[in-house]
């Protein structure tokens, strides 16, 4: 039985992804599906809620009705997939700006949640001190 081995280059992304949660529509072979983008960089994205796509599929991802990116599915496992853009996005590209804004909103929500938990913890500690 042949042993499969994967290089670290295959298993690890070479770029620094921005975490996010953004609804989008993927179009492939005339069929459109709702998906979720969970991280992105200037060259790649990680997708969730993906069905019916396999590695090598050429797809178009509509971020908004006026804004889309094109590329290929680089891997697909269960309901998750990797997406490689045909051309990397410059930081000034409207698609990159849109995705960066979505990622910033997620980061701000995470920061607010951590702050709320810290404040709750401090209030509980004060309550214990006064009891």
DSSP file (Angstrom, degrees, kcal/mol; ACC not computed):
  #  RESIDUE AA STRUCTURE BP1 BP2  ACC     N-H-->O    O-->H-N    N-H-->O    O-->H-N    TCO  KAPPA ALPHA  PHI   PSI    X-CA   Y-CA   Z-CA
    1    1 A X              0   0    0      0, 0.0     2,-0.2     0, 0.0     0, 0.0   0.000 360.0 360.0 360.0 128.4    0.0    0.0    0.0
    2    2 A X        -     0   0    0      1,-0.1     2,-0.5     0, 0.0     0, 0.0  -0.492 360.0-133.1 -75.5 139.4    1.4    3.4   -1.0
    3    3 A X        -     0   0    0     -2,-0.2     2,-0.4     2,-0.0    -1,-0.1  -0.817  15.2-143.3 -95.6 127.7    1.9    6.0    1.7
    4    4 A X        -     0   0    0     -2,-0.5     2,-0.4     2,-0.0     0, 0.0  -0.718  19.5-176.3 -88.1 138.0    0.6    9.5    0.8
    5    5 A X        -     0   0    0     -2,-0.4     2,-0.4     0, 0.0    -2,-0.0  -0.995  10.6-155.1-133.9 143.9    2.6   12.4    2.1
    6    6 A X        -     0   0    0     -2,-0.4     2,-0.1     3,-0.0    -2,-0.0  -0.934  19.4-123.5-117.4 138.5    1.8   16.1    1.9
    7    7 A X    >>  -     0   0    0     -2,-0.4     4,-1.6     1,-0.1     3,-0.7  -0.409  24.6-116.6 -74.2 157.3    4.4   18.8    2.0
    8    8 A X  H 3> S+     0   0    0      1,-0.2     4,-2.2     2,-0.2    -1,-0.1   0.821 116.2  64.0 -61.8 -30.3    4.0   21.5    4.6
    9    9 A X  H 34 S+     0   0    0      1,-0.2    -1,-0.2     2,-0.2     5,-0.1   0.877 103.7  46.7 -61.7 -37.2    3.5   23.9    1.7
   10   10 A X  H <4 S+     0   0    0     -3,-0.7    -1,-0.2     1,-0.2    -2,-0.2   0.882 116.6  43.3 -70.9 -39.0    0.3   22.1    0.7
   11   11 A X  H  < S+     0   0    0     -4,-1.6     2,-0.4     2,-0.0    -2,-0.2   0.745 110.5  57.1 -82.6 -23.9   -1.0   22.0    4.2
   12   12 A X  S  < S-     0   0    0     -4,-2.2     2,-0.2    -5,-0.2    -1,-0.0  -0.874  78.9-123.4-115.5 140.3   -0.2   25.6    5.3
   13   13 A X        -     0   0    0     -2,-0.4    -3,-0.1     1,-0.1    -2,-0.0  -0.533  11.5-147.3 -75.1 146.7   -1.2   28.9    3.8
   14   14 A X  S    S+     0   0    0     -2,-0.2     2,-0.2    -5,-0.1    -1,-0.1   0.510  75.9  65.1 -91.5  -6.1    1.6   31.1    2.9
   15   15 A X  S    S-     0   0    0     26,-0.0     2,-0.8     0, 0.0    -2,-0.1  -0.594  88.6-105.4-113.1 175.0   -0.3   34.3    3.7
   16   16 A X        -     0   0    0     -2,-0.2    26,-0.1     2,-0.0     2,-0.1  -0.860  39.7-149.8-102.9 102.6   -1.7   35.9    6.8
   17   17 A X        -     0   0    0     -2,-0.8     2,-0.5    24,-0.1    24,-0.2  -0.378   6.2-134.6 -76.9 151.2   -5.5   35.5    6.7
   18   18 A X  E     -A   40   0A   0     22,-3.2    22,-1.6    -2,-0.1     2,-0.1  -0.910  24.1-128.3-100.4 124.6   -8.0   37.9    8.2
   19   19 A X  E     +A   39   0A   0     -2,-0.5     2,-0.3    20,-0.2    20,-0.3  -0.472  45.6 141.9 -73.4 143.9  -10.8   36.2   10.2
   20   20 A X  E     -     0   0A   0     18,-2.4     2,-0.3    -2,-0.1    83,-0.1  -0.951  45.8-132.7-163.4 178.4  -14.3   37.2    9.3
   21   21 A X  E     +     0   0A   0     -2,-0.3     2,-0.4    81,-0.2    17,-0.2  -0.840  38.0 157.2-148.1 107.7  -17.8   36.0    8.8
   22   22 A X  E     -A   37   0A   0     15,-1.8    15,-3.2    -2,-0.3     2,-0.2  -0.989  35.6-132.3-142.1 125.0  -19.4   37.2    5.6
   23   23 A X  E     +A   36   0A   0     -2,-0.4     2,-0.3    13,-0.2    13,-0.2  -0.504  37.8 158.5 -73.6 145.1  -22.3   35.9    3.6
   24   24 A X  E     -A   35   0A   0     11,-1.8    11,-2.6    -2,-0.2     2,-0.5  -0.925  37.6-114.7-154.0 175.1  -21.8   35.6   -0.2
   25   25 A X  E     -AB  34  62A   0     37,-1.9    37,-3.2    -2,-0.3     2,-0.4  -0.987  21.0-155.5-123.3 126.7  -23.1   33.8   -3.2
   26   26 A X  E     -AB  33  61A   0      7,-2.8     7,-2.5    -2,-0.5     2,-0.5  -0.863   7.5-161.2-101.7 135.1  -20.9   31.3   -5.2
   27   27 A X  E     +AB  32  60A   0     33,-3.0    33,-2.1    -2,-0.4     2,-0.3  -0.967  19.5 157.6-118.9 128.0  -21.8   30.7   -8.8
   28   28 A X  E >   -A   31   0A   0      3,-2.5     3,-2.0    -2,-0.5    31,-0.1  -0.970  67.4  -7.2-151.1 131.5  -20.5   27.6  -10.6
   29   29 A X  T 3  S-     0   0    0     29,-0.3     3,-0.1    -2,-0.3    30,-0.1   0.846 128.8 -53.9  51.6  39.4  -21.8   25.8  -13.8
   30   30 A X  T 3  S+     0   0    0      1,-0.2     2,-0.4     0, 0.0    -1,-0.3   0.520 115.6 111.9  78.3   5.6  -24.9   28.0  -13.8
   31   31 A X  E <   -A   28   0A   0     -3,-2.0    -3,-2.5     2,-0.0     2,-0.4  -0.938  51.4-156.0-115.6 134.2  -25.9   27.3  -10.2
   32   32 A X  E     +A   27   0A   0     -2,-0.4     2,-0.3    -5,-0.2    -5,-0.2  -0.892  13.8 179.9-109.6 138.6  -25.8   29.8   -7.4
   33   33 A X  E     -A   26   0A   0     -7,-2.5    -7,-2.8    -2,-0.4     2,-0.3  -0.979  30.1-114.5-135.7 147.4  -25.4   28.8   -3.8
   34   34 A X  E     +A   25   0A   0     -2,-0.3     2,-0.2    -9,-0.2    -9,-0.2  -0.655  44.3 165.9 -77.7 135.3  -25.3   30.8   -0.5
   35   35 A X  E     -A   24   0A   0    -11,-2.6   -11,-1.8    -2,-0.3     2,-0.4  -0.785  30.6-125.0-135.8-179.5  -21.9   30.4    1.3
   36   36 A X  E     -AC  23  48A   0     12,-2.2    12,-2.9    -2,-0.2     2,-0.6  -0.998  11.9-142.9-133.8 131.3  -20.0   32.0    4.1
   37   37 A X  E     +AC  22  47A   0    -15,-3.2   -15,-1.8    -2,-0.4    10,-0.2  -0.834  19.6 177.9 -90.3 124.5  -16.5   33.5    3.8
   38   38 A X  E     -     0   0A   0      8,-2.8   -18,-2.4    -2,-0.6     2,-0.3   0.627  64.5  -0.1-107.6 -17.0  -14.7   32.8    7.1
   39   39 A X  E     -AC  19  46A   0      7,-1.1     7,-2.3   -20,-0.3    -1,-0.3  -0.966  62.8-173.6-161.0 161.3  -11.3   34.2    6.3
   40   40 A X  E     -AC  18  45A   0    -22,-1.6   -22,-3.2    -2,-0.3     2,-0.3  -0.987   9.0-178.7-151.8 158.9   -9.5   35.9    3.5
   41   41 A X        -     0   0    0      3,-2.5    48,-0.1    -2,-0.3   -24,-0.1  -0.769  55.4 -83.2-139.3-172.6   -6.2   37.2    2.3
   42   42 A X  S    S+     0   0    0     -2,-0.3    47,-3.3     1,-0.2     3,-0.1   0.685 128.0  25.2 -72.4 -13.8   -5.2   39.0   -0.9
   43   43 A X  S    S+     0   0    0     45,-0.2    42,-2.5     1,-0.2     2,-0.3   0.601 122.3  31.5-121.9 -18.2   -4.9   35.7   -2.7
   44   44 A X  E     - D   0  84A   0     40,-0.2    -3,-2.5     2,-0.0     2,-0.3  -0.923  50.6-162.1-143.0 162.8   -7.1   33.1   -1.0
   45   45 A X  E     -CD  40  83A   0     38,-2.3    38,-2.6    -2,-0.3     2,-0.5  -0.978  16.4-137.8-140.2 153.8  -10.3   32.6    1.0
   46   46 A X  E     -CD  39  82A   0     -7,-2.3    -8,-2.8    -2,-0.3    -7,-1.1  -0.971  27.4-160.7-111.9 130.5  -11.7   29.9    3.2
   47   47 A X  E     -CD  37  81A   0     34,-3.4    34,-1.9    -2,-0.5     2,-0.3  -0.782   9.4-166.3-114.5 152.3  -15.3   29.2    2.7
   48   48 A X  E     +CD  36  80A   0    -12,-2.9   -12,-2.2    -2,-0.3    32,-0.2  -0.883  68.6  37.9-131.1 164.5  -18.0   27.4    4.8
   49   49 A X  S    S+     0   0    0     30,-0.5     2,-0.4    -2,-0.3    31,-0.2   0.827  79.4 159.4  62.7  34.8  -21.5   26.1    4.0
   50   50 A X        +     0   0    0     29,-2.5     2,-0.3    -3,-0.2    -1,-0.2  -0.738  13.8 173.6 -92.2 132.4  -20.2   24.9    0.6
   51   51 A X        +     0   0    0     -2,-0.4     3,-0.1    -3,-0.1    28,-0.1  -0.989  57.2  15.7-135.0 147.9  -22.0   22.2   -1.3
   52   52 A X  S    S+     0   0    0     -2,-0.3     2,-0.4     1,-0.2    -1,-0.1   0.609  91.3 114.9  74.0  13.9  -21.6   20.7   -4.8
   53   53 A X        -     0   0    0      4,-0.0     2,-0.3     3,-0.0    -1,-0.2  -0.899  40.2-172.4-118.2 148.1  -18.1   22.0   -5.4
   54   54 A X    >   -     0   0    0     -2,-0.4     3,-2.2    -3,-0.1    19,-0.3  -0.897  41.6 -72.9-131.7 162.7  -14.8   20.1   -5.9
   55   55 A X  T 3  S+     0   0    0     -2,-0.3    19,-0.2     1,-0.3     3,-0.1  -0.283 118.7  30.0 -54.8 134.0  -11.2   21.1   -6.2
   56   56 A X  T 3  S+     0   0    0     17,-3.5    -1,-0.3     1,-0.3     2,-0.1   0.180  82.4 138.3  99.5 -16.0  -10.5   22.6   -9.6
   57   57 A X    <   -     0   0    0     -3,-2.2    16,-2.3    16,-0.1     2,-0.5  -0.409  51.9-133.2 -63.4 133.9  -14.0   24.1  -10.1
   58   58 A X  E     + E   0  72A   0     14,-0.2   -29,-0.3    -2,-0.1     2,-0.3  -0.800  37.6 175.2 -86.1 125.8  -13.9   27.6  -11.6
   59   59 A X  E     - E   0  71A   0     12,-2.9    12,-2.2    -2,-0.5     2,-0.4  -0.894  31.2-143.2-133.8 161.0  -16.2   29.8   -9.5
   60   60 A X  E     -BE  27  70A   0    -33,-2.1   -33,-3.0    -2,-0.3     2,-0.6  -0.994  16.3-155.9-120.5 129.5  -17.4   33.4   -9.2
   61   61 A X  E     -BE  26  69A   0      8,-3.1     8,-2.2    -2,-0.4     2,-0.7  -0.935   4.8-152.7-111.3 116.8  -18.1   34.7   -5.7
   62   62 A X  E     +BE  25  68A   0    -37,-3.2   -37,-1.9    -2,-0.6     6,-0.3  -0.791  15.9 177.8 -88.7 115.3  -20.5   37.6   -5.5
   63   63 A X  E    S-     0   0A   0      4,-2.5     2,-0.3    -2,-0.7     5,-0.2   0.864  76.9  -6.9 -82.5 -41.1  -19.8   39.7   -2.4
   64   64 A X  E >  S- E   0  67A   0      3,-1.8     3,-0.7   -39,-0.1    -1,-0.3  -0.859  88.4 -90.5-139.8 172.3  -22.5   42.2   -3.2
   65   65 A X  T 3  S+     0   0    0     -2,-0.3     3,-0.1     1,-0.2    -2,-0.0   0.809 129.8  35.0 -58.4 -27.1  -24.7   42.6   -6.3
   66   66 A X  T 3  S+     0   0    0      1,-0.1     2,-0.5    -4,-0.0    -1,-0.2   0.517 112.1  66.1-102.0  -6.7  -22.0   44.9   -7.8
   67   67 A X  E <   +E   64   0A   0     -3,-0.7    -4,-2.5    27,-0.1    -3,-1.8  -0.963  56.0 153.8-129.4 121.1  -18.8   43.3   -6.4
   68   68 A X  E     -E   62   0A   0     -2,-0.5     2,-0.3    -6,-0.3    -6,-0.2  -0.964  23.6-153.7-143.0 158.5  -17.5   39.8   -7.3
   69   69 A X  E     -E   61   0A   0     -8,-2.2    -8,-3.1    -2,-0.3     2,-0.3  -0.932  13.3-147.7-128.6 155.4  -14.2   37.9   -7.4
   70   70 A X  E     +E   60   0A   0     -2,-0.3    16,-2.6   -10,-0.2    17,-0.4  -0.921  34.9 109.2-126.2 150.5  -13.2   34.9   -9.5
   71   71 A X  E     -EF  59  85A   0    -12,-2.2   -12,-2.9    -2,-0.3     2,-0.3  -0.957  53.9 -71.9 177.0-159.5  -11.0   31.9   -9.0
   72   72 A X  E     -EF  58  84A   0     12,-2.2    12,-3.0    -2,-0.3     2,-0.6  -0.901  37.0-108.7-125.9 153.4  -10.8   28.2   -8.4
   73   73 A X  E     - F   0  83A   0    -16,-2.3   -17,-3.5    -2,-0.3    10,-0.3  -0.704  29.8-173.0 -76.2 121.9  -11.6   25.8   -5.6
   74   74 A X  E     -     0   0A   0      8,-2.1     2,-0.3    -2,-0.6    -1,-0.2   0.771  67.2  -5.7 -91.2 -28.0   -8.3   24.6   -4.3
   75   75 A X  E     - F   0  82A   0      7,-0.9     7,-2.4   -21,-0.1     2,-0.3  -0.972  58.2-163.4-159.0 155.1   -9.6   22.0   -1.8
   76   76 A X  E     + F   0  81A   0     -2,-0.3     2,-0.4     5,-0.2     5,-0.2  -0.955  10.9 170.7-147.6 126.6  -13.0   20.9   -0.5
   77   77 A X  E >   - F   0  80A   0      3,-2.5     3,-2.6    -2,-0.3     2,-0.2  -0.984  65.4 -45.3-138.8 123.8  -13.8   18.8    2.6
   78   78 A X  T 3  S-     0   0    0     -2,-0.4     0, 0.0     1,-0.3     0, 0.0  -0.366 124.8 -21.4  53.6-117.3  -17.3   18.3    3.9
   79   79 A X  T 3  S+     0   0    0     -2,-0.2   -29,-2.5   -28,-0.1   -30,-0.5   0.165 123.2  86.6-106.3  17.9  -18.9   21.8    3.8
   80   80 A X  E <   +DF  48  77A   0     -3,-2.6    -3,-2.5   -32,-0.2     2,-0.3  -0.850  50.8 173.0-118.0 153.0  -15.6   23.7    3.8
   81   81 A X  E     -DF  47  76A   0    -34,-1.9   -34,-3.4    -2,-0.3     2,-0.4  -0.994  27.9-127.0-155.0 156.5  -13.4   24.8    0.9
   82   82 A X  E     -DF  46  75A   0     -7,-2.4    -8,-2.1    -2,-0.3    -7,-0.9  -0.856  23.1-159.4-103.0 144.7  -10.4   26.8    0.0
   83   83 A X  E     -DF  45  73A   0    -38,-2.6   -38,-2.3    -2,-0.4     2,-0.5  -0.992   2.7-159.7-129.1 126.3  -10.7   29.4   -2.8
   84   84 A X  E     -DF  44  72A   0    -12,-3.0   -12,-2.2    -2,-0.4   -40,-0.2  -0.931  20.7-129.8-109.7 122.7   -7.7   30.8   -4.8
   85   85 A X  E     - F   0  71A   0    -42,-2.5   -14,-0.3    -2,-0.5     3,-0.2  -0.355  11.3-129.7 -67.6 146.4   -8.3   34.0   -6.6
   86   86 A X  S    S+     0   0    0    -16,-2.6     2,-0.4     1,-0.3   -15,-0.1   0.924  98.6  15.4 -61.3 -44.1   -7.3   34.3  -10.2
   87   87 A X  S    S-     0   0    0    -17,-0.4    -1,-0.3   -45,-0.0   -17,-0.1  -0.998  93.4-107.9-131.4 136.2   -5.3   37.4   -9.4
   88   88 A X        -     0   0    0     -2,-0.4     2,-0.4    -3,-0.2   -45,-0.2  -0.261  37.2-116.2 -59.5 148.2   -4.3   38.6   -6.0
   89   89 A X        -     0   0    0    -47,-3.3     2,-0.2   -48,-0.1    -1,-0.1  -0.710  18.7-134.8 -88.6 133.6   -6.2   41.6   -4.7
   90   90 A X    >   -     0   0    0     -2,-0.4     3,-1.8     1,-0.1     6,-0.3  -0.528  27.9-112.7 -76.1 154.9   -4.4   44.9   -4.0
   91   91 A X  T 3  S+     0   0    0      1,-0.3    -1,-0.1    -2,-0.2     9,-0.1   0.707 119.9  54.2 -63.6 -17.7   -5.3   46.5   -0.7
   92   92 A X  T 3  S+     0   0    0      4,-0.1    -1,-0.3     5,-0.0     2,-0.1   0.531  81.4 113.6 -91.0  -7.8   -6.9   49.3   -2.8
   93   93 A X  S <> S-     0   0    0     -3,-1.8     4,-2.6     1,-0.1     3,-0.3  -0.423  74.5-127.6 -64.6 135.6   -9.1   46.9   -4.7
   94   94 A X  H  > S+     0   0    0      1,-0.2     4,-2.4     2,-0.2     5,-0.2   0.846 109.6  53.2 -54.4 -36.2  -12.8   47.4   -3.9
   95   95 A X  H  > S+     0   0    0      2,-0.2     4,-2.5     1,-0.2    -1,-0.2   0.919 110.4  46.7 -66.0 -42.6  -13.2   43.7   -3.1
   96   96 A X  H  > S+     0   0    0     -6,-0.3     4,-2.8    -3,-0.3    -2,-0.2   0.920 112.4  50.3 -64.2 -43.7  -10.3   43.8   -0.6
   97   97 A X  H  X S+     0   0    0     -4,-2.6     4,-2.2     2,-0.2    -2,-0.2   0.922 111.7  48.4 -60.3 -45.1  -11.7   47.0    1.0
   98   98 A X  H  X S+     0   0    0     -4,-2.4     4,-2.1    -5,-0.2    -2,-0.2   0.942 113.9  45.6 -60.6 -48.7  -15.1   45.4    1.4
   99   99 A X  H  X S+     0   0    0     -4,-2.5     4,-2.5     1,-0.2    -2,-0.2   0.893 111.6  52.3 -63.4 -40.3  -13.7   42.2    2.9
  100  100 A X  H  X S+     0   0    0     -4,-2.8     4,-2.3     1,-0.2    -1,-0.2   0.886 108.6  50.9 -63.7 -38.5  -11.4   44.1    5.2
  101  101 A X  H  X S+     0   0    0     -4,-2.2     4,-1.9     2,-0.2    -1,-0.2   0.906 110.5  48.9 -64.6 -41.4  -14.4   46.2    6.5
  102  102 A X  H  X S+     0   0    0     -4,-2.1     4,-1.7     1,-0.2    -2,-0.2   0.909 111.7  49.2 -63.8 -42.0  -16.3   43.0    7.1
  103  103 A X  H  X S+     0   0    0     -4,-2.5     4,-2.3     1,-0.2    -2,-0.2   0.882 108.5  53.7 -64.8 -38.3  -13.3   41.5    9.0
  104  104 A X  H  X S+     0   0    0     -4,-2.3     4,-2.6     1,-0.2    -1,-0.2   0.886 105.9  53.1 -64.4 -38.7  -13.0   44.7   11.1
  105  105 A X  H  X S+     0   0    0     -4,-1.9     4,-2.2     2,-0.2    -1,-0.2   0.907 109.5  48.4 -62.5 -41.4  -16.6   44.4   12.1
  106  106 A X  H  X S+     0   0    0     -4,-1.7     4,-2.2     2,-0.2    -2,-0.2   0.914 111.9  49.4 -64.6 -42.6  -16.1   40.9   13.3
  107  107 A X  H  X S+     0   0    0     -4,-2.3     4,-2.4     2,-0.2    -2,-0.2   0.901 110.4  50.3 -64.4 -41.0  -13.0   41.9   15.2
  108  108 A X  H  X S+     0   0    0     -4,-2.6     4,-2.4     2,-0.2    -1,-0.2   0.902 110.1  50.4 -64.1 -40.4  -14.8   44.8   16.9
  109  109 A X  H  X S+     0   0    0     -4,-2.2     4,-2.1     2,-0.2    -2,-0.2   0.899 110.7  49.6 -63.9 -40.0  -17.6   42.5   17.9
  110  110 A X  H  X S+     0   0    0     -4,-2.2     4,-2.4     2,-0.2    -2,-0.2   0.919 110.7  49.6 -64.1 -43.7  -15.1   40.1   19.4
  111  111 A X  H  X S+     0   0    0     -4,-2.4     4,-2.5     1,-0.2    -2,-0.2   0.909 110.6  49.8 -62.1 -42.6  -13.4   42.9   21.3
  112  112 A X  H  X S+     0   0    0     -4,-2.4     4,-2.5     1,-0.2    -1,-0.2   0.894 110.6  50.5 -63.5 -39.0  -16.7   44.1   22.7
  113  113 A X  H  X S+     0   0    0     -4,-2.1     4,-2.2     2,-0.2    -2,-0.2   0.914 111.0  47.8 -66.0 -42.8  -17.6   40.6   23.8
  114  114 A X  H  X S+     0   0    0     -4,-2.4     4,-2.3     2,-0.2    -2,-0.2   0.914 112.6  49.6 -63.8 -42.7  -14.3   40.2   25.6
  115  115 A X  H  X S+     0   0    0     -4,-2.5     4,-2.6     2,-0.2    -2,-0.2   0.911 110.0  50.6 -62.4 -42.9  -14.7   43.6   27.3
  116  116 A X  H  X S+     0   0    0     -4,-2.5     4,-2.3     1,-0.2    -1,-0.2   0.898 111.2  48.7 -62.8 -40.4  -18.3   42.7   28.4
  117  117 A X  H  X S+     0   0    0     -4,-2.2     4,-2.4     2,-0.2    -1,-0.2   0.895 111.4  49.8 -65.9 -39.7  -17.0   39.4   29.9
  118  118 A X  H  X S+     0   0    0     -4,-2.3     4,-2.4     2,-0.2    -2,-0.2   0.919 111.5  48.3 -64.9 -43.0  -14.2   41.2   31.7
  119  119 A X  H  X S+     0   0    0     -4,-2.6     4,-2.4     2,-0.2    -2,-0.2   0.901 111.6  50.2 -63.8 -40.2  -16.6   43.8   33.1
  120  120 A X  H  X S+     0   0    0     -4,-2.3     4,-2.4     2,-0.2    -2,-0.2   0.916 110.5  49.8 -63.0 -43.2  -19.0   41.0   34.2
  121  121 A X  H  X S+     0   0    0     -4,-2.4     4,-2.2     2,-0.2    -2,-0.2   0.910 111.1  49.1 -62.3 -43.2  -16.1   39.2   35.9
  122  122 A X  H  X S+     0   0    0     -4,-2.4     4,-2.4     2,-0.2    -2,-0.2   0.910 110.7  50.4 -63.2 -42.1  -15.0   42.3   37.7
  123  123 A X  H  X S+     0   0    0     -4,-2.4     4,-2.3     2,-0.2    -2,-0.2   0.903 110.2  49.6 -64.0 -41.2  -18.5   43.0   38.9
  124  124 A X  H  X S+     0   0    0     -4,-2.4     4,-2.0     2,-0.2    -1,-0.2   0.892 110.5  50.8 -63.6 -39.1  -18.8   39.4   40.2
  125  125 A X  H  X S+     0   0    0     -4,-2.2     4,-2.0     2,-0.2    -2,-0.2   0.900 109.9  49.9 -65.9 -40.6  -15.5   39.9   42.1
  126  126 A X  H  X S+     0   0    0     -4,-2.4     4,-1.9     1,-0.2    -2,-0.2   0.904 108.7  52.8 -62.4 -41.2  -16.7   43.1   43.6
  127  127 A X  H  X S+     0   0    0     -4,-2.3     4,-1.1     1,-0.2    -2,-0.2   0.900 109.0  49.1 -61.2 -41.3  -19.9   41.4   44.7
  128  128 A X  H  < S+     0   0    0     -4,-2.0    -1,-0.2     1,-0.2    -2,-0.2   0.873 109.7  52.6 -66.9 -36.5  -17.9   38.7   46.4
  129  129 A X  H  < S+     0   0    0     -4,-2.0    -1,-0.2     1,-0.2    -2,-0.2   0.847 110.7  46.7 -67.5 -33.6  -15.8   41.3   48.2
  130  130 A X  H  <        0   0    0     -4,-1.9    -1,-0.2     1,-0.2    -2,-0.2   0.659 360.0 360.0 -83.7 -16.0  -18.8   43.1   49.6
  131  131 A X     <        0   0    0     -4,-1.1    -1,-0.2    -3,-0.2    -2,-0.2   0.461 360.0 360.0 -81.8 360.0  -20.5   39.9   50.8
